């Protein structure tokens, strides 16, 4: 069997790329390992740049019908210094960030793509390895929903299968890893009507907590020193309760709803980047090419932008049935600068803010850079633009607009 393009992974990059290529008339097959998109503790922020892309796709009204919350400011307290990033000065129609369950966002893209005659989505489909002829990747071997191993061939395979990419490992592509000072515990606590809305964070007492408003509960991210998961769990769930309430005392009356560490999921924070995103017949984008830190919540939006650039640059070659390594290189060139810039900023935040905040014996005062940002409105506007839109934002190509 064969198709025009294989997309491995039905996350934000994979679903966006599948939709765009289908609208270009390219026969495209997206392979998703799971039966649905219902995974908890995934990124739920859809930033202004991605909201604009949805408008250009003609999906703005359908997105607006999905239950979500709009965030016009980001609030952070660092060692008692309040920093509020106001997004209402952003250019364009979307002066906000949307909080929406990622599964709803992915289903929106999937439903739009399934209306295109050249689109196929295979769920419960596990990619096992690439097919190769010499040094050229010619497709994939996969296990279908019935457990049967099959092969699918295509002139291009795009690996959108995340930071633990099966195809990347099979091809022995090793990303350069940048150290991170933290991991993250994810858990839920109830939210009541009078609680703060939106997205907020606090650092202090050697700890950091971010809280994402999901309506009737908060999705909480508690930052812990890198590699300390096992040690901290051994101290018991009450230790987590104490640490969280030391930073966010107003949830003391409900943190007890987290009754065991079975309810606390570990995110092994990674920050890495491939030196080469492609080889003949194979392209890596999204987290498979560059795993992002949770700082700024920008991972989804960078992955989506990768997909848009890929479709814009490769739709015509894919329609012809021939894609060269030189054409794949154009995708990496286009997306290299935004990736490097964002990861560079994340590394600065890791080293100068988070590492200091979560260290034992953390200083009582906020880092000087945080104090300056708290006093200078222009800096906060620049940060808001960088988070919500970012460098070199992409636009939907004309062939995919509706």
C-alpha atoms as a printed R data frame, in Angstrom:
    type eleno elety resid chain resno       x      y      z
1   ATOM     1    CA   UNK     A     1   0.000  0.000  0.000
2   ATOM     2    CA   UNK     A     2   1.117  3.568 -0.595
3   ATOM     3    CA   UNK     A     3   0.072  7.161  0.026
4   ATOM     4    CA   UNK     A     4   1.382 10.618 -0.791
5   ATOM     5    CA   UNK     A     5   2.676 11.408  2.699
6   ATOM     6    CA   UNK     A     6   2.776  9.535  6.006
7   ATOM     7    CA   UNK     A     7   2.412 11.577  9.197
8   ATOM     8    CA   UNK     A     8   3.394  9.639 12.322
9   ATOM     9    CA   UNK     A     9   1.656 10.968 15.430
10  ATOM    10    CA   UNK     A    10  -1.739 12.588 15.863
11  ATOM    11    CA   UNK     A    11  -0.688 15.416 18.153
12  ATOM    12    CA   UNK     A    12  -0.906 19.128 17.318
13  ATOM    13    CA   UNK     A    13   1.825 19.020 14.665
14  ATOM    14    CA   UNK     A    14   0.571 15.808 13.069
15  ATOM    15    CA   UNK     A    15  -3.098 16.758 12.913
16  ATOM    16    CA   UNK     A    16  -2.380 20.257 11.609
17  ATOM    17    CA   UNK     A    17  -0.034 18.917  8.942
18  ATOM    18    CA   UNK     A    18  -2.529 16.251  7.898
19  ATOM    19    CA   UNK     A    19  -5.291 18.838  7.509
20  ATOM    20    CA   UNK     A    20  -3.137 21.244  5.508
21  ATOM    21    CA   UNK     A    21  -1.767 18.623  3.136
22  ATOM    22    CA   UNK     A    22  -5.241 17.203  2.560
23  ATOM    23    CA   UNK     A    23  -6.481 20.679  1.654
24  ATOM    24    CA   UNK     A    24  -3.593 20.877 -0.802
25  ATOM    25    CA   UNK     A    25  -4.889 17.708 -2.453
26  ATOM    26    CA   UNK     A    26  -2.033 15.518 -1.209
27  ATOM    27    CA   UNK     A    27  -3.041 11.968 -0.226
28  ATOM    28    CA   UNK     A    28  -1.986 11.912  3.427
29  ATOM    29    CA   UNK     A    29  -2.282  9.275  6.149
30  ATOM    30    CA   UNK     A    30  -1.958 10.254  9.816
31  ATOM    31    CA   UNK     A    31  -1.088  7.382 12.158
32  ATOM    32    CA   UNK     A    32  -2.139  7.827 15.793
33  ATOM    33    CA   UNK     A    33  -1.048  5.243 18.359
34  ATOM    34    CA   UNK     A    34  -4.127  5.618 20.569
35  ATOM    35    CA   UNK     A    35  -7.838  5.142 19.954
36  ATOM    36    CA   UNK     A    36  -8.629  8.742 20.931
37  ATOM    37    CA   UNK     A    37  -6.963 11.945 22.096
38  ATOM    38    CA   UNK     A    38  -8.077 11.683 25.734
39  ATOM    39    CA   UNK     A    39  -4.829 12.015 27.643
40  ATOM    40    CA   UNK     A    40  -4.746 14.134 30.794
41  ATOM    41    CA   UNK     A    41  -1.989 16.523 31.854
42  ATOM    42    CA   UNK     A    42  -1.143 17.640 28.343
43  ATOM    43    CA   UNK     A    43  -0.571 21.196 27.243
44  ATOM    44    CA   UNK     A    44  -3.863 23.075 27.125
45  ATOM    45    CA   UNK     A    45  -2.780 26.550 26.031
46  ATOM    46    CA   UNK     A    46  -3.648 27.709 22.520
47  ATOM    47    CA   UNK     A    47  -1.818 30.963 21.974
48  ATOM    48    CA   UNK     A    48  -2.752 33.991 19.882
49  ATOM    49    CA   UNK     A    49  -0.603 32.866 16.945
50  ATOM    50    CA   UNK     A    50  -2.450 29.533 16.753
51  ATOM    51    CA   UNK     A    51  -5.864 31.166 17.208
52  ATOM    52    CA   UNK     A    52  -5.065 33.310 14.172
53  ATOM    53    CA   UNK     A    53  -4.169 30.182 12.201
54  ATOM    54    CA   UNK     A    54  -7.551 28.678 13.095
55  ATOM    55    CA   UNK     A    55  -9.247 31.815 11.764
56  ATOM    56    CA   UNK     A    56  -7.290 31.532  8.522
57  ATOM    57    CA   UNK     A    57  -8.368 27.891  8.243
58  ATOM    58    CA   UNK     A    58 -12.003 28.949  8.618
59  ATOM    59    CA   UNK     A    59 -12.231 27.114 11.949
60  ATOM    60    CA   UNK     A    60 -12.471 30.110 14.260
61  ATOM    61    CA   UNK     A    61 -16.219 29.801 14.853
62  ATOM    62    CA   UNK     A    62 -15.990 26.057 15.439
63  ATOM    63    CA   UNK     A    63 -13.198 26.601 17.947
64  ATOM    64    CA   UNK     A    64 -15.244 29.297 19.690
65  ATOM    65    CA   UNK     A    65 -18.039 26.750 20.193
66  ATOM    66    CA   UNK     A    66 -15.720 24.504 22.236
67  ATOM    67    CA   UNK     A    67 -15.853 25.247 25.988
68  ATOM    68    CA   UNK     A    68 -12.726 27.232 26.760
69  ATOM    69    CA   UNK     A    69 -11.447 30.186 28.743
70  ATOM    70    CA   UNK     A    70  -9.689 33.273 27.427
71  ATOM    71    CA   UNK     A    71  -6.729 34.583 29.394
72  ATOM    72    CA   UNK     A    72  -5.874 38.259 28.971
73  ATOM    73    CA   UNK     A    73  -3.078 38.372 31.514
74  ATOM    74    CA   UNK     A    74  -0.494 36.060 33.039
75  ATOM    75    CA   UNK     A    75   0.144 36.513 36.748
76  ATOM    76    CA   UNK     A    76   3.264 35.387 38.558
77  ATOM    77    CA   UNK     A    77   4.573 36.064 42.035
78  ATOM    78    CA   UNK     A    78   8.311 35.510 42.514
79  ATOM    79    CA   UNK     A    79   9.505 35.690 46.119
80  ATOM    80    CA   UNK     A    80   6.699 38.144 46.787
81  ATOM    81    CA   UNK     A    81   7.348 40.319 43.711
82  ATOM    82    CA   UNK     A    82   4.184 40.401 41.556
83  ATOM    83    CA   UNK     A    83   4.615 40.292 37.776
84  ATOM    84    CA   UNK     A    84   1.574 40.608 35.525
85  ATOM    85    CA   UNK     A    85   1.935 40.245 31.757
86  ATOM    86    CA   UNK     A    86  -0.956 42.026 30.044
87  ATOM    87    CA   UNK     A    87  -1.864 40.466 26.685
88  ATOM    88    CA   UNK     A    88  -4.425 43.104 25.743
89  ATOM    89    CA   UNK     A    89  -1.800 45.070 23.800
90  ATOM    90    CA   UNK     A    90  -1.080 42.248 21.345
91  ATOM    91    CA   UNK     A    91  -1.590 43.016 17.643
92  ATOM    92    CA   UNK     A    92  -4.470 41.374 15.792
93  ATOM    93    CA   UNK     A    93  -7.873 40.075 16.827
94  ATOM    94    CA   UNK     A    94  -6.642 37.702 19.527
95  ATOM    95    CA   UNK     A    95  -5.265 39.616 22.485
96  ATOM    96    CA   UNK     A    96  -5.393 36.584 24.719
97  ATOM    97    CA   UNK     A    97  -4.479 32.945 25.193
98  ATOM    98    CA   UNK     A    98  -7.153 30.244 25.147
99  ATOM    99    CA   UNK     A    99  -7.246 27.433 27.685
100 ATOM   100    CA   UNK     A   100  -8.895 24.418 26.066
101 ATOM   101    CA   UNK     A   101  -8.457 20.663 26.629
102 ATOM   102    CA   UNK     A   102  -5.985 19.454 24.035
103 ATOM   103    CA   UNK     A   103  -8.241 16.565 23.061
104 ATOM   104    CA   UNK     A   104 -10.941 19.027 21.965
105 ATOM   105    CA   UNK     A   105  -8.414 20.980 19.909
106 ATOM   106    CA   UNK     A   106  -7.178 17.803 18.213
107 ATOM   107    CA   UNK     A   107 -10.692 16.536 17.517
108 ATOM   108    CA   UNK     A   108 -11.498 19.874 15.876
109 ATOM   109    CA   UNK     A   109  -8.564 19.451 13.503
110 ATOM   110    CA   UNK     A   110  -9.399 15.786 12.900
111 ATOM   111    CA   UNK     A   111 -13.028 16.510 12.036
112 ATOM   112    CA   UNK     A   112 -12.017 19.276  9.638
113 ATOM   113    CA   UNK     A   113  -9.446 17.017  7.985
114 ATOM   114    CA   UNK     A   114 -11.843 14.090  7.645
115 ATOM   115    CA   UNK     A   115 -13.976 16.300  5.402
116 ATOM   116    CA   UNK     A   116 -11.164 16.245  2.825
117 ATOM   117    CA   UNK     A   117 -11.201 13.338  0.336
118 ATOM   118    CA   UNK     A   118  -7.427 12.735  0.426
119 ATOM   119    CA   UNK     A   119  -7.162 12.482  4.232
120 ATOM   120    CA   UNK     A   120  -6.963  9.255  6.245
121 ATOM   121    CA   UNK     A   121  -6.622  8.969 10.022
122 ATOM   122    CA   UNK     A   122  -5.605  5.559 11.361
123 ATOM   123    CA   UNK     A   123  -6.247  5.278 15.101
124 ATOM   124    CA   UNK     A   124  -4.905  2.463 17.287
125 ATOM   125    CA   UNK     A   125  -2.032  2.352 14.839
126 ATOM   126    CA   UNK     A   126   1.450  1.827 16.262
127 ATOM   127    CA   UNK     A   127   4.396  2.630 14.028
128 ATOM   128    CA   UNK     A   128   7.139  0.072 14.595
129 ATOM   129    CA   UNK     A   129   9.999  1.132 12.338
130 ATOM   130    CA   UNK     A   130  10.846  2.945  9.122
131 ATOM   131    CA   UNK     A   131  11.091  1.141  5.810
132 ATOM   132    CA   UNK     A   132  14.344  1.817  3.989
133 ATOM   133    CA   UNK     A   133  15.802  1.286  0.579
134 ATOM   134    CA   UNK     A   134  19.486  1.993  0.982
135 ATOM   135    CA   UNK     A   135  19.739  5.332  2.786
136 ATOM   136    CA   UNK     A   136  16.245  6.473  1.765
137 ATOM   137    CA   UNK     A   137  13.210  6.114  4.030
138 ATOM   138    CA   UNK     A   138  10.354  4.809  1.892
139 ATOM   139    CA   UNK     A   139   7.586  4.393  4.486
140 ATOM   140    CA   UNK     A   140   6.826  2.623  7.763
141 ATOM   141    CA   UNK     A   141   5.998 -0.765  9.198
142 ATOM   142    CA   UNK     A   142   3.103 -0.534 11.654
143 ATOM   143    CA   UNK     A   143   0.691 -2.591 13.743
144 ATOM   144    CA   UNK     A   144  -2.963 -1.834 13.017
145 ATOM   145    CA   UNK     A   145  -5.975 -1.833 15.349
146 ATOM   146    CA   UNK     A   146  -6.385 -5.595 14.856
147 ATOM   147    CA   UNK     A   147  -2.786 -6.307 15.839
148 ATOM   148    CA   UNK     A   148  -1.730 -7.112 12.275
149 ATOM   149    CA   UNK     A   149   1.641 -5.832 11.073
150 ATOM   150    CA   UNK     A   150   1.474 -3.978  7.772
151 ATOM   151    CA   UNK     A   151   3.576 -1.698  5.596
152 ATOM   152    CA   UNK     A   152   2.744  1.670  4.081
153 ATOM   153    CA   UNK     A   153   4.968  3.443  1.586
154 ATOM   154    CA   UNK     A   154   5.212  7.129  0.697
155 ATOM   155    CA   UNK     A   155   7.707  9.556 -0.831
156 ATOM   156    CA   UNK     A   156   7.836 11.354  2.525
157 ATOM   157    CA   UNK     A   157   7.316 10.328  6.139
158 ATOM   158    CA   UNK     A   158   7.003 13.128  8.707
159 ATOM   159    CA   UNK     A   159   7.775 12.149 12.291
160 ATOM   160    CA   UNK     A   160   5.466 14.061 14.644
161 ATOM   161    CA   UNK     A   161   5.679 11.374 17.316
162 ATOM   162    CA   UNK     A   162   6.992 13.492 20.144
163 ATOM   163    CA   UNK     A   163  10.066 13.742 22.278
164 ATOM   164    CA   UNK     A   164  10.278  9.945 22.621
165 ATOM   165    CA   UNK     A   165  10.030  9.508 18.849
166 ATOM   166    CA   UNK     A   166  10.119  5.890 17.696
167 ATOM   167    CA   UNK     A   167  11.365  6.897 14.269
168 ATOM   168    CA   UNK     A   168  14.078  9.137 15.683
169 ATOM   169    CA   UNK     A   169  15.409  6.296 17.818
170 ATOM   170    CA   UNK     A   170  15.220  3.833 14.923
171 ATOM   171    CA   UNK     A   171  17.227  6.199 12.728
172 ATOM   172    CA   UNK     A   172  19.779  6.853 15.519
173 ATOM   173    CA   UNK     A   173  19.146 10.597 15.415
174 ATOM   174    CA   UNK     A   174  20.268 11.869 18.830
175 ATOM   175    CA   UNK     A   175  19.241 15.376 19.905
176 ATOM   176    CA   UNK     A   176  21.555 17.716 21.744
177 ATOM   177    CA   UNK     A   177  20.299 17.892 25.308
178 ATOM   178    CA   UNK     A   178  20.312 21.075 27.346
179 ATOM   179    CA   UNK     A   179  20.195 20.457 31.063
180 ATOM   180    CA   UNK     A   180  17.110 21.487 33.005
181 ATOM   181    CA   UNK     A   181  16.978 22.223 36.736
182 ATOM   182    CA   UNK     A   182  13.491 20.865 37.316
183 ATOM   183    CA   UNK     A   183  10.843 18.245 36.758
184 ATOM   184    CA   UNK     A   184   7.116 18.823 37.207
185 ATOM   185    CA   UNK     A   185   4.410 17.077 39.206
186 ATOM   186    CA   UNK     A   186   0.907 17.380 37.713
187 ATOM   187    CA   UNK     A   187  -2.223 16.992 39.821
188 ATOM   188    CA   UNK     A   188  -5.722 18.410 40.266
189 ATOM   189    CA   UNK     A   189  -7.341 20.385 43.051
190 ATOM   190    CA   UNK     A   190 -10.977 21.577 43.148
191 ATOM   191    CA   UNK     A   191 -11.802 25.127 42.101
192 ATOM   192    CA   UNK     A   192 -14.703 27.146 43.487
193 ATOM   193    CA   UNK     A   193 -16.572 30.079 41.967
194 ATOM   194    CA   UNK     A   194 -14.737 32.741 43.946
195 ATOM   195    CA   UNK     A   195 -11.238 31.493 43.125
196 ATOM   196    CA   UNK     A   196  -8.862 33.356 40.796
197 ATOM   197    CA   UNK     A   197  -9.579 32.654 37.124
198 ATOM   198    CA   UNK     A   198  -7.170 31.964 34.317
199 ATOM   199    CA   UNK     A   199  -3.506 31.141 34.599
200 ATOM   200    CA   UNK     A   200  -1.350 32.037 37.576
201 ATOM   201    CA   UNK     A   201   1.919 31.008 39.151
202 ATOM   202    CA   UNK     A   202   3.872 31.585 42.327
203 ATOM   203    CA   UNK     A   203   7.478 31.034 43.399
204 ATOM   204    CA   UNK     A   204   8.695 31.193 46.955
205 ATOM   205    CA   UNK     A   205   9.835 29.190 49.956
206 ATOM   206    CA   UNK     A   206  12.011 27.127 47.614
207 ATOM   207    CA   UNK     A   207   9.038 25.964 45.527
208 ATOM   208    CA   UNK     A   208   7.061 26.919 42.426
209 ATOM   209    CA   UNK     A   209   3.427 26.231 41.514
210 ATOM   210    CA   UNK     A   210   1.505 27.040 38.327
211 ATOM   211    CA   UNK     A   211  -2.291 26.733 38.310
212 ATOM   212    CA   UNK     A   212  -4.379 26.364 35.154
213 ATOM   213    CA   UNK     A   213  -8.078 27.128 35.485
214 ATOM   214    CA   UNK     A   214 -10.080 24.220 34.021
215 ATOM   215    CA   UNK     A   215 -13.499 25.359 35.252
216 ATOM   216    CA   UNK     A   216 -14.361 23.224 38.255
217 ATOM   217    CA   UNK     A   217 -10.757 22.302 39.025
218 ATOM   218    CA   UNK     A   218  -7.216 23.581 38.698
219 ATOM   219    CA   UNK     A   219  -4.629 21.610 36.797
220 ATOM   220    CA   UNK     A   220  -1.593 22.246 38.965
221 ATOM   221    CA   UNK     A   221   2.064 22.047 38.042
222 ATOM   222    CA   UNK     A   222   4.397 21.790 41.016
223 ATOM   223    CA   UNK     A   223   8.050 22.266 40.134
224 ATOM   224    CA   UNK     A   224  10.573 20.010 41.864
225 ATOM   225    CA   UNK     A   225  14.374 19.833 41.550
226 ATOM   226    CA   UNK     A   226  15.530 17.650 38.675
227 ATOM   227    CA   UNK     A   227  15.721 13.976 39.579
228 ATOM   228    CA   UNK     A   228  14.138 14.388 43.028
229 ATOM   229    CA   UNK     A   229  10.852 12.580 42.288
230 ATOM   230    CA   UNK     A   230  11.618  9.335 44.129
231 ATOM   231    CA   UNK     A   231  13.093 11.060 47.169
232 ATOM   232    CA   UNK     A   232  10.191 13.490 47.550
233 ATOM   233    CA   UNK     A   233   7.565 10.780 47.109
234 ATOM   234    CA   UNK     A   234   9.185  8.819 49.932
235 ATOM   235    CA   UNK     A   235   8.368 11.712 52.276
236 ATOM   236    CA   UNK     A   236   4.627 11.075 51.910
237 ATOM   237    CA   UNK     A   237   1.716 12.971 50.401
238 ATOM   238    CA   UNK     A   238   1.500 15.309 53.409
239 ATOM   239    CA   UNK     A   239   4.894 16.678 52.405
240 ATOM   240    CA   UNK     A   240   3.426 17.722 49.046
241 ATOM   241    CA   UNK     A   241   0.511 19.367 50.839
242 ATOM   242    CA   UNK     A   242   2.913 21.410 52.990
243 ATOM   243    CA   UNK     A   243   5.082 22.467 50.084
244 ATOM   244    CA   UNK     A   244   2.157 23.605 47.943
245 ATOM   245    CA   UNK     A   245   0.430 25.571 50.695
246 ATOM   246    CA   UNK     A   246   3.718 27.275 51.574
247 ATOM   247    CA   UNK     A   247   3.551 28.933 48.148
248 ATOM   248    CA   UNK     A   248  -0.228 29.103 47.611
249 ATOM   249    CA   UNK     A   249  -1.742 29.262 51.106
250 ATOM   250    CA   UNK     A   250  -5.299 29.934 49.913
251 ATOM   251    CA   UNK     A   251  -5.714 26.350 48.646
252 ATOM   252    CA   UNK     A   252  -4.927 24.858 52.060
253 ATOM   253    CA   UNK     A   253  -8.599 23.949 52.482
254 ATOM   254    CA   UNK     A   254  -8.601 21.653 49.428
255 ATOM   255    CA   UNK     A   255  -5.068 20.385 48.825
256 ATOM   256    CA   UNK     A   256  -6.099 17.388 50.926
257 ATOM   257    CA   UNK     A   257  -8.181 16.219 47.951
258 ATOM   258    CA   UNK     A   258  -4.880 14.885 46.585
259 ATOM   259    CA   UNK     A   259  -4.879 11.783 48.751
260 ATOM   260    CA   UNK     A   260  -1.987  9.770 47.307
261 ATOM   261    CA   UNK     A   261   0.866  9.983 44.854
262 ATOM   262    CA   UNK     A   262  -1.153  7.811 42.476
263 ATOM   263    CA   UNK     A   263  -2.897 11.092 41.605
264 ATOM   264    CA   UNK     A   264   0.405 12.899 40.951
265 ATOM   265    CA   UNK     A   265   1.976 12.436 37.517
266 ATOM   266    CA   UNK     A   266   5.626 13.149 36.797
267 ATOM   267    CA   UNK     A   267   6.725 15.166 33.777
268 ATOM   268    CA   UNK     A   268  10.391 14.553 33.063
269 ATOM   269    CA   UNK     A   269  11.258 18.013 31.754
270 ATOM   270    CA   UNK     A   270  13.464 17.921 28.683
271 ATOM   271    CA   UNK     A   271  14.954 20.596 26.490
272 ATOM   272    CA   UNK     A   272  16.709 19.329 23.392
273 ATOM   273    CA   UNK     A   273  17.145 19.881 19.675
274 ATOM   274    CA   UNK     A   274  18.242 17.844 16.689
275 ATOM   275    CA   UNK     A   275  21.130 19.236 14.655
276 ATOM   276    CA   UNK     A   276  19.566 17.766 11.495
277 ATOM   277    CA   UNK     A   277  15.789 17.417 11.181
278 ATOM   278    CA   UNK     A   278  15.733 15.327  8.029
279 ATOM   279    CA   UNK     A   279  17.201 12.603  5.908
280 ATOM   280    CA   UNK     A   280  16.150 11.375  2.488
281 ATOM   281    CA   UNK     A   281  12.434 10.539  2.751
282 ATOM   282    CA   UNK     A   282  12.042 11.500  6.434
283 ATOM   283    CA   UNK     A   283  11.440 14.789  8.280
284 ATOM   284    CA   UNK     A   284  11.177 15.455 12.026
285 ATOM   285    CA   UNK     A   285   9.058 18.343 13.345
286 ATOM   286    CA   UNK     A   286   7.539 19.390 16.668
287 ATOM   287    CA   UNK     A   287   8.855 17.702 19.800
288 ATOM   288    CA   UNK     A   288  10.481 14.996 17.688
289 ATOM   289    CA   UNK     A   289  12.840 17.710 16.410
290 ATOM   290    CA   UNK     A   290  12.971 19.940 19.484
291 ATOM   291    CA   UNK     A   291  11.534 19.130 22.907
292 ATOM   292    CA   UNK     A   292  10.484 22.295 24.711
293 ATOM   293    CA   UNK     A   293  10.341 23.112 28.399
294 ATOM   294    CA   UNK     A   294   6.919 23.896 29.925
295 ATOM   295    CA   UNK     A   295   8.140 27.482 30.472
296 ATOM   296    CA   UNK     A   296   5.736 29.753 28.617
297 ATOM   297    CA   UNK     A   297   3.537 26.855 27.509
298 ATOM   298    CA   UNK     A   298   4.749 27.357 23.934
299 ATOM   299    CA   UNK     A   299   5.366 23.749 22.869
300 ATOM   300    CA   UNK     A   300   1.996 23.212 21.156
301 ATOM   301    CA   UNK     A   301   2.221 26.448 19.263
302 ATOM   302    CA   UNK     A   302   5.755 25.853 17.998
303 ATOM   303    CA   UNK     A   303   4.736 22.374 16.857
304 ATOM   304    CA   UNK     A   304   1.730 23.781 14.991
305 ATOM   305    CA   UNK     A   305   3.931 26.437 13.380
306 ATOM   306    CA   UNK     A   306   6.345 23.700 12.252
307 ATOM   307    CA   UNK     A   307   3.433 21.931 10.580
308 ATOM   308    CA   UNK     A   308   2.282 25.080  8.782
309 ATOM   309    CA   UNK     A   309   5.766 25.776  7.452
310 ATOM   310    CA   UNK     A   310   6.120 22.144  6.367
311 ATOM   311    CA   UNK     A   311   2.862 22.219  4.419
312 ATOM   312    CA   UNK     A   312   3.633 25.564  2.807
313 ATOM   313    CA   UNK     A   313   7.086 24.491  1.650
314 ATOM   314    CA   UNK     A   314   6.395 20.862  0.720
315 ATOM   315    CA   UNK     A   315   2.824 20.709 -0.621
316 ATOM   316    CA   UNK     A   316   3.901 21.319 -4.206
317 ATOM   317    CA   UNK     A   317   6.760 18.763 -4.164
318 ATOM   318    CA   UNK     A   318   4.419 16.233 -2.540
319 ATOM   319    CA   UNK     A   319   1.834 16.780 -5.268
320 ATOM   320    CA   UNK     A   320   4.551 15.930 -7.788
321 ATOM   321    CA   UNK     A   321   5.483 12.797 -5.837
322 ATOM   322    CA   UNK     A   322   9.154 13.719 -5.404
323 ATOM   323    CA   UNK     A   323  10.628 15.401 -2.320
324 ATOM   324    CA   UNK     A   324  14.370 16.009 -2.130
325 ATOM   325    CA   UNK     A   325  16.561 16.423  0.965
326 ATOM   326    CA   UNK     A   326  17.237 19.985 -0.154
327 ATOM   327    CA   UNK     A   327  13.513 20.731  0.037
328 ATOM   328    CA   UNK     A   328  13.322 19.157  3.505
329 ATOM   329    CA   UNK     A   329  16.244 21.330  4.565
330 ATOM   330    CA   UNK     A   330  14.162 24.415  3.768
331 ATOM   331    CA   UNK     A   331  11.757 23.450  6.552
332 ATOM   332    CA   UNK     A   332  14.557 23.248  9.095
333 ATOM   333    CA   UNK     A   333  16.003 26.568  7.929
334 ATOM   334    CA   UNK     A   334  12.618 28.267  8.260
335 ATOM   335    CA   UNK     A   335  11.897 26.925 11.750
336 ATOM   336    CA   UNK     A   336  15.428 26.925 13.167
337 ATOM   337    CA   UNK     A   337  15.522 30.546 14.369
338 ATOM   338    CA   UNK     A   338  12.201 30.477 16.282
339 ATOM   339    CA   UNK     A   339  13.228 27.219 17.931
340 ATOM   340    CA   UNK     A   340  16.665 28.450 18.969
341 ATOM   341    CA   UNK     A   341  15.335 31.790 20.229
342 ATOM   342    CA   UNK     A   342  12.562 30.248 22.335
343 ATOM   343    CA   UNK     A   343  14.812 27.545 23.749
344 ATOM   344    CA   UNK     A   344  17.430 30.187 24.531
345 ATOM   345    CA   UNK     A   345  14.900 32.202 26.520
346 ATOM   346    CA   UNK     A   346  13.744 29.056 28.303
347 ATOM   347    CA   UNK     A   347  17.327 28.258 29.287
348 ATOM   348    CA   UNK     A   348  17.758 31.753 30.736
349 ATOM   349    CA   UNK     A   349  14.558 31.360 32.770
350 ATOM   350    CA   UNK     A   350  15.682 27.910 33.919
351 ATOM   351    CA   UNK     A   351  19.084 29.097 35.071
352 ATOM   352    CA   UNK     A   352  18.309 32.537 36.472
353 ATOM   353    CA   UNK     A   353  14.813 32.139 37.870
354 ATOM   354    CA   UNK     A   354  13.650 28.548 38.344
355 ATOM   355    CA   UNK     A   355  16.961 27.041 39.476
356 ATOM   356    CA   UNK     A   356  17.238 29.803 42.073
357 ATOM   357    CA   UNK     A   357  13.614 29.521 43.164
358 ATOM   358    CA   UNK     A   358  13.626 25.746 43.762
359 ATOM   359    CA   UNK     A   359  17.090 25.472 45.286
360 ATOM   360    CA   UNK     A   360  17.466 24.611 48.941
361 ATOM   361    CA   UNK     A   361  17.982 27.773 50.917
362 ATOM   362    CA   UNK     A   362  16.497 29.863 48.118
363 ATOM   363    CA   UNK     A   363  17.132 33.590 48.608
364 ATOM   364    CA   UNK     A   364  14.333 35.624 50.102
365 ATOM   365    CA   UNK     A   365  14.503 38.205 47.325
366 ATOM   366    CA   UNK     A   366  13.446 37.735 43.724
367 ATOM   367    CA   UNK     A   367  16.222 37.677 41.092
368 ATOM   368    CA   UNK     A   368  17.137 41.164 39.880
369 ATOM   369    CA   UNK     A   369  15.811 40.472 36.381
370 ATOM   370    CA   UNK     A   370  12.385 39.635 37.796
371 ATOM   371    CA   UNK     A   371  12.382 42.839 39.820
372 ATOM   372    CA   UNK     A   372  13.186 44.881 36.698
373 ATOM   373    CA   UNK     A   373  10.437 43.195 34.677
374 ATOM   374    CA   UNK     A   374   8.001 43.879 37.493
375 ATOM   375    CA   UNK     A   375   8.786 47.602 37.272
376 ATOM   376    CA   UNK     A   376   8.990 48.137 33.478
377 ATOM   377    CA   UNK     A   377   5.686 47.793 31.560
378 ATOM   378    CA   UNK     A   378   7.425 47.717 28.147
379 ATOM   379    CA   UNK     A   379   9.369 44.608 29.130
380 ATOM   380    CA   UNK     A   380   6.150 42.902 30.173
381 ATOM   381    CA   UNK     A   381   4.596 43.727 26.778
382 ATOM   382    CA   UNK     A   382   7.609 42.257 24.995
383 ATOM   383    CA   UNK     A   383   7.337 39.115 27.108
384 ATOM   384    CA   UNK     A   384   3.620 38.920 26.327
385 ATOM   385    CA   UNK     A   385   4.306 39.099 22.596
386 ATOM   386    CA   UNK     A   386   7.049 36.493 22.873
387 ATOM   387    CA   UNK     A   387   4.793 34.065 24.728
388 ATOM   388    CA   UNK     A   388   1.524 34.589 22.839
389 ATOM   389    CA   UNK     A   389   2.870 35.074 19.300
390 ATOM   390    CA   UNK     A   390   6.605 34.451 19.286
391 ATOM   391    CA   UNK     A   391   9.302 34.933 16.651
392 ATOM   392    CA   UNK     A   392   8.515 34.388 12.946
393 ATOM   393    CA   UNK     A   393   4.832 33.433 13.272
394 ATOM   394    CA   UNK     A   394   3.456 31.384 10.384
395 ATOM   395    CA   UNK     A   395   0.373 31.943  8.240
396 ATOM   396    CA   UNK     A   396  -1.872 29.389  6.549
397 ATOM   397    CA   UNK     A   397  -1.028 29.099  2.831
398 ATOM   398    CA   UNK     A   398  -3.698 30.187  0.358
399 ATOM   399    CA   UNK     A   399  -4.503 26.629 -0.755
400 ATOM   400    CA   UNK     A   400  -5.682 25.699  2.766
401 ATOM   401    CA   UNK     A   401  -7.733 28.783  3.626
402 ATOM   402    CA   UNK     A   402 -11.499 28.600  3.830
